Amino acid sequence: MTGQTSLFPPEPAPDPLLCWLWLSQVLGPASLHAGKVLDAFGGAQEAWEARETEEFRQAAGDTAFKRAAQLDAESFHTLVMQCDALRVRILPFDDPDYPLAFSRIPDMPLVLYCTGDPRWLNESGAVGIVGSRKPTEYGLNAAADIGGELAKNGAIIVSGLADGLDSAGHRAAVKNDCPTIAVMGVPIDRTYPAANAALRQKIERKGCVISEYPPCGEGVGPNGFLQRNRLIAALSSAVLVVEAREKSGTMSTVAHAERYGKPVYAVPGSIYSPNSAGTNGLLRDGRARAVAGAADLLAALGLHTRQAAPAAAKQPAPLSDTERRVLACIGPKPVGIEELCVSTGLPMSALLGTLMKLELTGRVYKQPGQRYVLR
């Protein structure tokens, strides 16, 4: 019996999904230890089995190490049932629909909560459109025009479902029946602001809404929106700042984009507008490239302007027997009404009506003195 520490086999690890929910709660949102834990253990079940070891403490940090001892993975069954009831899709780190872009950042969310269609999370050509919550008409028009053209040409608009330019970016995509992704800074079962509930429903029909905060949770607070900004930057191939003040939440998204090596673009604004002080500053300092239209971004996203399909040529209506008779009597030389009346044998009223139709369809041309020639 030497070396045997127990008469009973080791307790099996809980279901993998429960382990991911446990680990996500242990580390908390936007944890810089998330990547370290995955590097050390490879997955949530392995981390759960090592939760009492010094190796786990080193990877997860002291605070998370203490929290791990207080949380039971099996207790997250309730959360799974809540998500099922609310039709919320849980996307753990190892789910095929989990955004690959998030796996490349050190503070990735280990679990996402999603409504709508998550397949858009791994499509190429995502562009973050961000800016002021109190934009000018200029900013709203720029977001609508540029966002609409980007969406129509294959870009997926990513933003935060906030008031102002975030919503304008989403609406530009929805208006053109194109997918868009909203990244929220509140629990997945809430919409902030509440006035955007109808917009959210439209987004979910063609795109998706994601959050790293589970449903039925307590209020997240202002940090939720700042932490959300890193996910907008990480998910986007490029970030477009439409209109922003010098000190604003938008600038935190820019900082995250720079941290992740994502290109930043900005719409130039009036030098007299405080709302454009931030965007103009980005351009002045070389932190962003100027954008005057969607074409400036499409090439960088690996997309090209889609040419509208040529309209099918409208087929002229077939000629009636009377129209054929009149056309047969008109040649390249101008001919008058009286002469046509004789040559066609038509009453004057019928002749005039026929000539009017032929003129409207472009088959004949009326010259001064009511003389007609073939076009």
C-alpha atoms as a printed R data frame, in Angstrom:
    type eleno elety resid chain resno       x      y       z
1   ATOM     1    CA   MET     A     1   0.000  0.000   0.000
2   ATOM     2    CA   THR     A     2   3.066  2.205  -0.054
3   ATOM     3    CA   GLY     A     3   2.486  5.491  -1.914
4   ATOM     4    CA   GLN     A     4  -1.320  5.189  -1.983
5   ATOM     5    CA   THR     A     5  -2.847  8.318  -0.461
6   ATOM     6    CA   SER     A     6  -6.527  7.350  -0.765
7   ATOM     7    CA   LEU     A     7  -8.678  4.274  -1.110
8   ATOM     8    CA   PHE     A     8 -10.906  6.174  -3.534
9   ATOM     9    CA   PRO     A     9 -10.162  7.242  -7.106
10  ATOM    10    CA   PRO     A    10  -9.761 11.004  -7.710
11  ATOM    11    CA   GLU     A    11 -12.976 12.938  -8.160
12  ATOM    12    CA   PRO     A    12 -13.706 13.422 -11.885
13  ATOM    13    CA   ALA     A    13 -13.541 16.981 -13.184
14  ATOM    14    CA   PRO     A    14 -16.889 18.700 -13.813
15  ATOM    15    CA   ASP     A    15 -18.258 19.173 -17.313
16  ATOM    16    CA   PRO     A    16 -15.861 21.305 -19.441
17  ATOM    17    CA   LEU     A    17 -18.416 24.115 -19.859
18  ATOM    18    CA   LEU     A    18 -18.869 24.367 -16.092
19  ATOM    19    CA   CYS     A    19 -15.090 24.531 -15.712
20  ATOM    20    CA   TRP     A    20 -14.861 27.377 -18.201
21  ATOM    21    CA   LEU     A    21 -17.585 29.309 -16.375
22  ATOM    22    CA   TRP     A    22 -15.796 28.671 -13.075
23  ATOM    23    CA   LEU     A    23 -12.413 29.797 -14.403
24  ATOM    24    CA   SER     A    24 -13.904 32.910 -16.011
25  ATOM    25    CA   GLN     A    25 -15.491 33.877 -12.707
26  ATOM    26    CA   VAL     A    26 -12.313 33.113 -10.780
27  ATOM    27    CA   LEU     A    27 -10.156 35.362 -12.946
28  ATOM    28    CA   GLY     A    28 -12.739 38.084 -13.564
29  ATOM    29    CA   PRO     A    29 -13.190 40.210 -16.719
30  ATOM    30    CA   ALA     A    30 -10.214 41.610 -18.634
31  ATOM    31    CA   SER     A    31  -7.744 39.633 -16.522
32  ATOM    32    CA   LEU     A    32  -4.139 39.722 -17.714
33  ATOM    33    CA   HIS     A    33  -3.757 36.325 -16.037
34  ATOM    34    CA   ALA     A    34  -6.131 34.619 -18.516
35  ATOM    35    CA   GLY     A    35  -3.421 33.970 -21.090
36  ATOM    36    CA   LYS     A    36  -0.982 32.835 -18.382
37  ATOM    37    CA   VAL     A    37  -3.444 30.249 -17.037
38  ATOM    38    CA   LEU     A    38  -4.107 28.861 -20.523
39  ATOM    39    CA   ASP     A    39  -0.384 28.733 -21.261
40  ATOM    40    CA   ALA     A    40   0.207 26.848 -18.006
41  ATOM    41    CA   PHE     A    41  -2.673 24.361 -18.122
42  ATOM    42    CA   GLY     A    42  -4.122 24.373 -21.640
43  ATOM    43    CA   GLY     A    43  -7.772 24.387 -20.640
44  ATOM    44    CA   ALA     A    44 -10.334 24.988 -17.921
45  ATOM    45    CA   GLN     A    45 -10.657 21.391 -16.705
46  ATOM    46    CA   GLU     A    46  -6.893 21.138 -16.239
47  ATOM    47    CA   ALA     A    47  -6.913 24.454 -14.365
48  ATOM    48    CA   TRP     A    48  -9.726 23.235 -12.133
49  ATOM    49    CA   GLU     A    49  -7.810 20.078 -11.252
50  ATOM    50    CA   ALA     A    50  -4.739 22.198 -10.397
51  ATOM    51    CA   ARG     A    51  -6.675 24.878  -8.490
52  ATOM    52    CA   GLU     A    52  -4.977 24.057  -5.164
53  ATOM    53    CA   THR     A    53  -1.420 23.988  -6.496
54  ATOM    54    CA   GLU     A    54   1.340 26.569  -6.317
55  ATOM    55    CA   GLU     A    55   1.527 26.466 -10.096
56  ATOM    56    CA   PHE     A    56  -2.067 27.674 -10.317
57  ATOM    57    CA   ARG     A    57  -1.395 30.467  -7.817
58  ATOM    58    CA   GLN     A    58   1.583 31.634  -9.849
59  ATOM    59    CA   ALA     A    59  -0.430 31.697 -13.084
60  ATOM    60    CA   ALA     A    60  -3.732 33.053 -11.749
61  ATOM    61    CA   GLY     A    61  -2.472 35.472  -9.082
62  ATOM    62    CA   ASP     A    62  -3.167 35.561  -5.347
63  ATOM    63    CA   THR     A    63  -6.660 37.059  -5.560
64  ATOM    64    CA   ALA     A    64  -7.892 34.515  -8.083
65  ATOM    65    CA   PHE     A    65  -6.192 31.704  -6.143
66  ATOM    66    CA   LYS     A    66  -8.243 32.579  -3.049
67  ATOM    67    CA   ARG     A    67 -11.431 32.938  -5.101
68  ATOM    68    CA   ALA     A    68 -10.874 29.524  -6.717
69  ATOM    69    CA   ALA     A    69 -11.149 27.842  -3.332
70  ATOM    70    CA   GLN     A    70 -14.481 29.562  -2.663
71  ATOM    71    CA   LEU     A    71 -16.217 28.721  -5.950
72  ATOM    72    CA   ASP     A    72 -17.551 25.327  -6.991
73  ATOM    73    CA   ALA     A    73 -17.708 24.554 -10.711
74  ATOM    74    CA   GLU     A    74 -20.893 22.525 -10.257
75  ATOM    75    CA   SER     A    75 -22.699 25.617  -8.965
76  ATOM    76    CA   PHE     A    76 -22.668 27.076 -12.473
77  ATOM    77    CA   HIS     A    77 -25.436 24.698 -13.598
78  ATOM    78    CA   THR     A    78 -27.865 27.466 -12.663
79  ATOM    79    CA   LEU     A    79 -26.168 29.921 -15.021
80  ATOM    80    CA   VAL     A    80 -26.324 27.403 -17.882
81  ATOM    81    CA   MET     A    81 -30.069 26.977 -17.333
82  ATOM    82    CA   GLN     A    82 -30.566 30.749 -17.209
83  ATOM    83    CA   CYS     A    83 -28.793 31.143 -20.536
84  ATOM    84    CA   ASP     A    84 -30.878 28.372 -22.088
85  ATOM    85    CA   ALA     A    85 -34.079 30.053 -20.915
86  ATOM    86    CA   LEU     A    86 -32.989 33.411 -22.330
87  ATOM    87    CA   ARG     A    87 -31.697 31.900 -25.597
88  ATOM    88    CA   VAL     A    88 -28.221 33.135 -24.811
89  ATOM    89    CA   ARG     A    89 -25.421 31.161 -26.404
90  ATOM    90    CA   ILE     A    90 -22.414 30.491 -24.154
91  ATOM    91    CA   LEU     A    91 -19.126 30.600 -26.062
92  ATOM    92    CA   PRO     A    92 -16.223 29.257 -23.995
93  ATOM    93    CA   PHE     A    93 -12.664 29.672 -25.214
94  ATOM    94    CA   ASP     A    94 -12.647 26.244 -26.892
95  ATOM    95    CA   ASP     A    95 -15.951 26.729 -28.772
96  ATOM    96    CA   PRO     A    96 -15.575 26.738 -32.594
97  ATOM    97    CA   ASP     A    97 -17.505 30.042 -32.757
98  ATOM    98    CA   TYR     A    98 -15.346 31.772 -30.163
99  ATOM    99    CA   PRO     A    99 -13.578 34.669 -31.944
100 ATOM   100    CA   LEU     A   100 -10.083 33.654 -32.957
101 ATOM   101    CA   ALA     A   101  -9.127 37.338 -32.717
102 ATOM   102    CA   PHE     A   102  -9.650 37.243 -28.946
103 ATOM   103    CA   SER     A   103  -7.281 34.326 -28.507
104 ATOM   104    CA   ARG     A   104  -4.451 36.592 -29.648
105 ATOM   105    CA   ILE     A   105  -4.756 39.089 -26.793
106 ATOM   106    CA   PRO     A   106  -3.410 38.462 -23.265
107 ATOM   107    CA   ASP     A   107  -6.576 39.700 -21.503
108 ATOM   108    CA   MET     A   108  -9.038 37.645 -23.523
109 ATOM   109    CA   PRO     A   109 -12.448 36.795 -22.081
110 ATOM   110    CA   LEU     A   110 -12.490 33.079 -21.335
111 ATOM   111    CA   VAL     A   111 -16.268 32.968 -21.852
112 ATOM   112    CA   LEU     A   112 -18.530 35.070 -24.057
113 ATOM   113    CA   TYR     A   113 -22.296 35.343 -23.996
114 ATOM   114    CA   CYS     A   114 -24.004 35.837 -27.348
115 ATOM   115    CA   THR     A   115 -27.414 36.519 -28.839
116 ATOM   116    CA   GLY     A   116 -27.968 36.365 -32.581
117 ATOM   117    CA   ASP     A   117 -25.722 34.477 -34.995
118 ATOM   118    CA   PRO     A   118 -22.134 33.999 -33.677
119 ATOM   119    CA   ARG     A   119 -20.738 32.863 -37.026
120 ATOM   120    CA   TRP     A   120 -19.984 36.497 -37.899
121 ATOM   121    CA   LEU     A   121 -17.420 36.638 -35.084
122 ATOM   122    CA   ASN     A   122 -14.837 34.872 -37.226
123 ATOM   123    CA   GLU     A   123 -15.549 36.502 -40.564
124 ATOM   124    CA   SER     A   124 -12.863 38.711 -42.096
125 ATOM   125    CA   GLY     A   125 -13.216 42.405 -42.875
126 ATOM   126    CA   ALA     A   126 -14.467 43.616 -39.496
127 ATOM   127    CA   VAL     A   127 -14.088 47.350 -38.909
128 ATOM   128    CA   GLY     A   128 -14.762 49.092 -35.622
129 ATOM   129    CA   ILE     A   129 -16.690 52.357 -35.942
130 ATOM   130    CA   VAL     A   130 -16.514 54.429 -32.770
131 ATOM   131    CA   GLY     A   131 -16.937 58.012 -31.705
132 ATOM   132    CA   SER     A   132 -18.820 60.561 -29.656
133 ATOM   133    CA   ARG     A   133 -22.036 59.751 -27.832
134 ATOM   134    CA   LYS     A   134 -23.179 63.298 -28.599
135 ATOM   135    CA   PRO     A   135 -22.109 63.752 -32.212
136 ATOM   136    CA   THR     A   136 -22.790 66.627 -34.532
137 ATOM   137    CA   GLU     A   137 -24.859 66.247 -37.674
138 ATOM   138    CA   TYR     A   138 -21.567 66.081 -39.570
139 ATOM   139    CA   GLY     A   139 -20.460 63.085 -37.501
140 ATOM   140    CA   LEU     A   140 -23.771 61.284 -37.893
141 ATOM   141    CA   ASN     A   141 -23.748 61.802 -41.662
142 ATOM   142    CA   ALA     A   142 -20.144 60.606 -41.936
143 ATOM   143    CA   ALA     A   143 -20.873 57.457 -39.918
144 ATOM   144    CA   ALA     A   144 -23.993 56.720 -41.959
145 ATOM   145    CA   ASP     A   145 -22.353 57.298 -45.350
146 ATOM   146    CA   ILE     A   146 -19.009 55.614 -44.693
147 ATOM   147    CA   GLY     A   147 -20.515 52.838 -42.594
148 ATOM   148    CA   GLY     A   148 -23.172 52.119 -45.190
149 ATOM   149    CA   GLU     A   149 -20.658 51.904 -48.030
150 ATOM   150    CA   LEU     A   150 -18.353 49.692 -45.962
151 ATOM   151    CA   ALA     A   151 -21.219 47.356 -45.085
152 ATOM   152    CA   LYS     A   152 -22.472 47.145 -48.688
153 ATOM   153    CA   ASN     A   153 -18.980 46.187 -49.819
154 ATOM   154    CA   GLY     A   154 -18.531 43.316 -47.382
155 ATOM   155    CA   ALA     A   155 -17.197 44.907 -44.188
156 ATOM   156    CA   ILE     A   156 -18.714 43.833 -40.867
157 ATOM   157    CA   ILE     A   157 -19.368 46.860 -38.671
158 ATOM   158    CA   VAL     A   158 -18.300 46.373 -35.036
159 ATOM   159    CA   SER     A   159 -19.298 48.851 -32.339
160 ATOM   160    CA   GLY     A   160 -20.613 49.182 -28.801
161 ATOM   161    CA   LEU     A   161 -24.384 49.784 -29.195
162 ATOM   162    CA   ALA     A   162 -23.973 53.068 -27.307
163 ATOM   163    CA   ASP     A   163 -25.720 56.344 -28.031
164 ATOM   164    CA   GLY     A   164 -24.401 58.465 -30.856
165 ATOM   165    CA   LEU     A   165 -21.889 57.222 -33.390
166 ATOM   166    CA   ASP     A   166 -21.806 53.612 -32.153
167 ATOM   167    CA   SER     A   167 -25.502 53.328 -32.947
168 ATOM   168    CA   ALA     A   168 -25.036 55.190 -36.230
169 ATOM   169    CA   GLY     A   169 -22.524 52.564 -37.365
170 ATOM   170    CA   HIS     A   170 -24.879 49.721 -36.488
171 ATOM   171    CA   ARG     A   171 -27.817 51.439 -38.174
172 ATOM   172    CA   ALA     A   172 -25.823 51.948 -41.358
173 ATOM   173    CA   ALA     A   173 -25.319 48.182 -41.580
174 ATOM   174    CA   VAL     A   174 -28.886 47.301 -40.606
175 ATOM   175    CA   LYS     A   175 -30.294 49.756 -43.160
176 ATOM   176    CA   ASN     A   176 -28.399 47.941 -45.892
177 ATOM   177    CA   ASP     A   177 -29.392 44.492 -44.584
178 ATOM   178    CA   CYS     A   178 -25.764 43.722 -43.695
179 ATOM   179    CA   PRO     A   179 -24.317 41.998 -40.618
180 ATOM   180    CA   THR     A   180 -23.030 43.991 -37.681
181 ATOM   181    CA   ILE     A   181 -21.637 43.023 -34.262
182 ATOM   182    CA   ALA     A   182 -22.455 44.852 -31.041
183 ATOM   183    CA   VAL     A   183 -20.059 44.453 -28.114
184 ATOM   184    CA   MET     A   184 -21.761 45.425 -24.874
185 ATOM   185    CA   GLY     A   185 -20.323 46.543 -21.560
186 ATOM   186    CA   VAL     A   186 -23.307 45.282 -19.547
187 ATOM   187    CA   PRO     A   187 -24.739 41.795 -18.831
188 ATOM   188    CA   ILE     A   188 -25.967 40.070 -21.971
189 ATOM   189    CA   ASP     A   189 -29.627 40.145 -20.919
190 ATOM   190    CA   ARG     A   190 -29.641 43.949 -20.683
191 ATOM   191    CA   THR     A   191 -29.506 46.625 -23.347
192 ATOM   192    CA   TYR     A   192 -27.800 49.900 -22.628
193 ATOM   193    CA   PRO     A   193 -29.147 52.368 -23.380
194 ATOM   194    CA   ALA     A   194 -32.618 50.818 -23.162
195 ATOM   195    CA   ALA     A   195 -33.711 53.023 -26.076
196 ATOM   196    CA   ASN     A   196 -31.591 50.812 -28.358
197 ATOM   197    CA   ALA     A   197 -33.635 47.675 -27.658
198 ATOM   198    CA   ALA     A   198 -35.305 47.797 -31.080
199 ATOM   199    CA   LEU     A   199 -31.946 48.348 -32.789
200 ATOM   200    CA   ARG     A   200 -30.522 45.380 -30.914
201 ATOM   201    CA   GLN     A   201 -33.308 43.142 -32.214
202 ATOM   202    CA   LYS     A   202 -32.501 44.195 -35.774
203 ATOM   203    CA   ILE     A   203 -28.808 43.480 -35.199
204 ATOM   204    CA   GLU     A   204 -29.589 40.000 -33.887
205 ATOM   205    CA   ARG     A   205 -31.549 39.100 -37.024
206 ATOM   206    CA   LYS     A   206 -28.475 39.410 -39.260
207 ATOM   207    CA   GLY     A   207 -25.507 39.791 -36.883
208 ATOM   208    CA   CYS     A   208 -24.929 39.257 -33.183
209 ATOM   209    CA   VAL     A   209 -24.558 40.880 -29.788
210 ATOM   210    CA   ILE     A   210 -21.844 39.735 -27.372
211 ATOM   211    CA   SER     A   211 -20.813 40.470 -23.793
212 ATOM   212    CA   GLU     A   212 -18.346 38.960 -21.338
213 ATOM   213    CA   TYR     A   213 -20.875 39.543 -18.564
214 ATOM   214    CA   PRO     A   214 -23.413 36.768 -17.856
215 ATOM   215    CA   PRO     A   215 -27.149 37.329 -17.579
216 ATOM   216    CA   CYS     A   216 -28.925 38.023 -14.301
217 ATOM   217    CA   GLY     A   217 -25.770 39.555 -12.862
218 ATOM   218    CA   GLU     A   218 -25.308 42.724 -10.873
219 ATOM   219    CA   GLY     A   219 -24.546 46.062 -12.487
220 ATOM   220    CA   VAL     A   220 -21.062 46.175 -13.940
221 ATOM   221    CA   GLY     A   221 -20.448 49.907 -13.683
222 ATOM   222    CA   PRO     A   222 -18.302 52.235 -15.806
223 ATOM   223    CA   ASN     A   223 -15.434 49.739 -15.979
224 ATOM   224    CA   GLY     A   224 -17.606 47.489 -18.084
225 ATOM   225    CA   PHE     A   225 -17.623 49.982 -20.940
226 ATOM   226    CA   LEU     A   226 -13.880 50.597 -20.757
227 ATOM   227    CA   GLN     A   227 -13.219 46.842 -20.719
228 ATOM   228    CA   ARG     A   228 -15.658 46.422 -23.617
229 ATOM   229    CA   ASN     A   229 -13.546 48.810 -25.695
230 ATOM   230    CA   ARG     A   230 -10.619 46.373 -25.799
231 ATOM   231    CA   LEU     A   231 -12.898 43.750 -27.380
232 ATOM   232    CA   ILE     A   232 -14.074 46.161 -30.101
233 ATOM   233    CA   ALA     A   233 -10.419 46.860 -30.921
234 ATOM   234    CA   ALA     A   234  -9.403 43.196 -30.818
235 ATOM   235    CA   LEU     A   235 -12.285 42.005 -33.000
236 ATOM   236    CA   SER     A   236 -11.726 44.674 -35.662
237 ATOM   237    CA   SER     A   237  -9.176 44.487 -38.453
238 ATOM   238    CA   ALA     A   238  -9.135 48.301 -38.329
239 ATOM   239    CA   VAL     A   239 -10.708 50.967 -36.133
240 ATOM   240    CA   LEU     A   240 -12.368 54.068 -37.591
241 ATOM   241    CA   VAL     A   241 -12.875 57.069 -35.313
242 ATOM   242    CA   VAL     A   242 -15.553 59.263 -36.837
243 ATOM   243    CA   GLU     A   243 -15.765 62.105 -34.339
244 ATOM   244    CA   ALA     A   244 -14.304 62.275 -30.817
245 ATOM   245    CA   ARG     A   245 -13.161 64.704 -28.182
246 ATOM   246    CA   GLU     A   246  -9.596 64.677 -26.907
247 ATOM   247    CA   LYS     A   247 -10.538 62.978 -23.629
248 ATOM   248    CA   SER     A   248 -13.186 60.346 -24.184
249 ATOM   249    CA   GLY     A   249 -13.901 56.640 -23.996
250 ATOM   250    CA   THR     A   250 -13.261 56.493 -27.723
251 ATOM   251    CA   MET     A   251  -9.597 57.210 -27.065
252 ATOM   252    CA   SER     A   252  -9.388 54.101 -24.873
253 ATOM   253    CA   THR     A   253 -10.519 52.042 -27.882
254 ATOM   254    CA   VAL     A   254  -7.765 53.702 -29.916
255 ATOM   255    CA   ALA     A   255  -5.213 52.878 -27.212
256 ATOM   256    CA   HIS     A   256  -6.267 49.216 -27.246
257 ATOM   257    CA   ALA     A   257  -6.081 49.118 -31.038
258 ATOM   258    CA   GLU     A   258  -2.539 50.479 -30.871
259 ATOM   259    CA   ARG     A   259  -1.676 47.935 -28.174
260 ATOM   260    CA   TYR     A   260  -2.905 45.118 -30.408
261 ATOM   261    CA   GLY     A   261  -1.208 46.496 -33.517
262 ATOM   262    CA   LYS     A   262  -4.478 47.360 -35.303
263 ATOM   263    CA   PRO     A   263  -4.473 50.285 -37.780
264 ATOM   264    CA   VAL     A   264  -6.448 53.344 -36.730
265 ATOM   265    CA   TYR     A   265  -8.265 55.687 -39.131
266 ATOM   266    CA   ALA     A   266 -10.003 58.979 -38.450
267 ATOM   267    CA   VAL     A   267 -12.435 61.272 -40.225
268 ATOM   268    CA   PRO     A   268 -11.034 64.823 -40.267
269 ATOM   269    CA   GLY     A   269 -13.280 67.451 -38.708
270 ATOM   270    CA   SER     A   270 -13.578 71.171 -38.260
271 ATOM   271    CA   ILE     A   271 -10.744 72.809 -36.339
272 ATOM   272    CA   TYR     A   272 -13.432 74.814 -34.514
273 ATOM   273    CA   SER     A   273 -15.388 71.781 -33.287
274 ATOM   274    CA   PRO     A   274 -14.505 70.295 -29.861
275 ATOM   275    CA   ASN     A   275 -16.067 67.061 -31.100
276 ATOM   276    CA   SER     A   276 -13.306 66.744 -33.691
277 ATOM   277    CA   ALA     A   277 -10.412 67.727 -31.428
278 ATOM   278    CA   GLY     A   278  -9.639 64.085 -30.715
279 ATOM   279    CA   THR     A   279  -9.812 62.884 -34.311
280 ATOM   280    CA   ASN     A   280  -7.799 65.828 -35.591
281 ATOM   281    CA   GLY     A   281  -5.255 65.194 -32.852
282 ATOM   282    CA   LEU     A   282  -4.864 61.567 -33.931
283 ATOM   283    CA   LEU     A   283  -4.165 62.748 -37.468
284 ATOM   284    CA   ARG     A   284  -1.814 65.508 -36.345
285 ATOM   285    CA   ASP     A   285   0.222 63.101 -34.185
286 ATOM   286    CA   GLY     A   286   0.421 60.432 -36.862
287 ATOM   287    CA   ARG     A   287  -1.592 57.930 -34.816
288 ATOM   288    CA   ALA     A   288  -4.291 57.629 -37.460
289 ATOM   289    CA   ARG     A   289  -4.714 57.847 -41.222
290 ATOM   290    CA   ALA     A   290  -7.269 60.187 -42.728
291 ATOM   291    CA   VAL     A   291 -10.460 58.784 -44.217
292 ATOM   292    CA   ALA     A   292 -12.693 60.740 -46.586
293 ATOM   293    CA   GLY     A   293 -14.776 57.804 -47.765
294 ATOM   294    CA   ALA     A   294 -15.226 54.044 -47.568
295 ATOM   295    CA   ALA     A   295 -12.776 53.455 -50.423
296 ATOM   296    CA   ASP     A   296  -9.959 54.652 -48.157
297 ATOM   297    CA   LEU     A   297 -10.626 51.688 -45.871
298 ATOM   298    CA   LEU     A   298 -11.762 48.907 -48.182
299 ATOM   299    CA   ALA     A   299  -8.311 48.136 -49.586
300 ATOM   300    CA   ALA     A   300  -6.841 47.982 -46.086
301 ATOM   301    CA   LEU     A   301  -9.545 45.484 -45.142
302 ATOM   302    CA   GLY     A   302  -8.819 43.343 -48.175
303 ATOM   303    CA   LEU     A   303 -12.147 44.313 -49.744
304 ATOM   304    CA   HIS     A   304 -12.996 45.960 -53.032
305 ATOM   305    CA   THR     A   305 -15.838 48.199 -54.138
306 ATOM   306    CA   ARG     A   306 -18.609 46.076 -55.523
307 ATOM   307    CA   GLN     A   307 -19.891 47.369 -58.832
308 ATOM   308    CA   ALA     A   308 -23.643 47.517 -59.096
309 ATOM   309    CA   ALA     A   309 -25.033 44.984 -61.518
310 ATOM   310    CA   PRO     A   310 -25.956 46.672 -64.787
311 ATOM   311    CA   ALA     A   311 -29.667 47.181 -65.132
312 ATOM   312    CA   ALA     A   312 -31.263 44.906 -67.659
313 ATOM   313    CA   ALA     A   313 -32.060 46.782 -70.849
314 ATOM   314    CA   LYS     A   314 -35.745 47.498 -70.985
315 ATOM   315    CA   GLN     A   315 -37.265 45.666 -73.892
316 ATOM   316    CA   PRO     A   316 -39.511 47.870 -76.014
317 ATOM   317    CA   ALA     A   317 -43.117 46.857 -76.300
318 ATOM   318    CA   PRO     A   318 -43.957 45.069 -79.561
319 ATOM   319    CA   LEU     A   319 -45.224 47.316 -82.337
320 ATOM   320    CA   SER     A   320 -48.859 47.281 -83.258
321 ATOM   321    CA   ASP     A   321 -49.960 46.912 -86.861
322 ATOM   322    CA   THR     A   322 -50.889 50.625 -86.987
323 ATOM   323    CA   GLU     A   323 -47.445 51.641 -85.664
324 ATOM   324    CA   ARG     A   324 -45.729 49.469 -88.253
325 ATOM   325    CA   ARG     A   325 -47.800 51.052 -91.013
326 ATOM   326    CA   VAL     A   326 -46.819 54.584 -89.889
327 ATOM   327    CA   LEU     A   327 -43.121 53.725 -89.496
328 ATOM   328    CA   ALA     A   328 -43.084 52.206 -92.954
329 ATOM   329    CA   CYS     A   329 -44.107 55.596 -94.342
330 ATOM   330    CA   ILE     A   330 -41.470 57.609 -92.448
331 ATOM   331    CA   GLY     A   331 -37.882 57.676 -93.658
332 ATOM   332    CA   PRO     A   332 -34.730 59.722 -93.090
333 ATOM   333    CA   LYS     A   333 -36.300 62.700 -94.852
334 ATOM   334    CA   PRO     A   334 -38.889 64.744 -92.910
335 ATOM   335    CA   VAL     A   335 -42.483 64.019 -93.837
336 ATOM   336    CA   GLY     A   336 -45.569 66.094 -92.932
337 ATOM   337    CA   ILE     A   337 -48.856 65.120 -91.306
338 ATOM   338    CA   GLU     A   338 -50.977 65.505 -94.476
339 ATOM   339    CA   GLU     A   339 -48.639 63.338 -96.513
340 ATOM   340    CA   LEU     A   340 -48.636 60.647 -93.795
341 ATOM   341    CA   CYS     A   341 -52.400 60.738 -93.628
342 ATOM   342    CA   VAL     A   342 -52.545 59.931 -97.357
343 ATOM   343    CA   SER     A   343 -49.801 57.308 -97.382
344 ATOM   344    CA   THR     A   344 -51.021 55.424 -94.310
345 ATOM   345    CA   GLY     A   345 -54.744 55.727 -95.046
346 ATOM   346    CA   LEU     A   346 -55.374 56.455 -91.334
347 ATOM   347    CA   PRO     A   347 -57.859 58.976 -89.968
348 ATOM   348    CA   MET     A   348 -56.131 62.097 -88.615
349 ATOM   349    CA   SER     A   349 -57.004 61.331 -84.958
350 ATOM   350    CA   ALA     A   350 -55.584 57.787 -85.159
351 ATOM   351    CA   LEU     A   351 -52.457 59.029 -86.940
352 ATOM   352    CA   LEU     A   352 -51.759 61.730 -84.341
353 ATOM   353    CA   GLY     A   353 -52.184 59.265 -81.448
354 ATOM   354    CA   THR     A   354 -49.824 56.765 -83.088
355 ATOM   355    CA   LEU     A   355 -47.212 59.426 -83.820
356 ATOM   356    CA   MET     A   356 -47.329 60.532 -80.192
357 ATOM   357    CA   LYS     A   357 -46.604 56.965 -78.988
358 ATOM   358    CA   LEU     A   358 -43.747 56.549 -81.464
359 ATOM   359    CA   GLU     A   359 -42.274 59.857 -80.359
360 ATOM   360    CA   LEU     A   360 -42.480 58.926 -76.662
361 ATOM   361    CA   THR     A   361 -40.745 55.597 -77.279
362 ATOM   362    CA   GLY     A   362 -37.996 57.334 -79.227
363 ATOM   363    CA   ARG     A   363 -38.696 55.783 -82.600
364 ATOM   364    CA   VAL     A   364 -39.465 59.014 -84.409
365 ATOM   365    CA   TYR     A   365 -38.452 62.630 -83.958
366 ATOM   366    CA   LYS     A   366 -40.797 65.584 -84.526
367 ATOM   367    CA   GLN     A   367 -39.268 68.576 -86.233
368 ATOM   368    CA   PRO     A   368 -40.723 72.095 -86.407
369 ATOM   369    CA   GLY     A   369 -43.847 72.317 -88.588
370 ATOM   370    CA   GLN     A   370 -45.013 68.857 -87.437
371 ATOM   371    CA   ARG     A   371 -42.693 67.025 -89.757
372 ATOM   372    CA   TYR     A   372 -41.402 63.616 -88.674
373 ATOM   373    CA   VAL     A   373 -38.245 61.588 -89.305
374 ATOM   374    CA   LEU     A   374 -36.974 58.261 -88.062
375 ATOM   375    CA   ARG     A   375 -34.527 58.503 -85.170
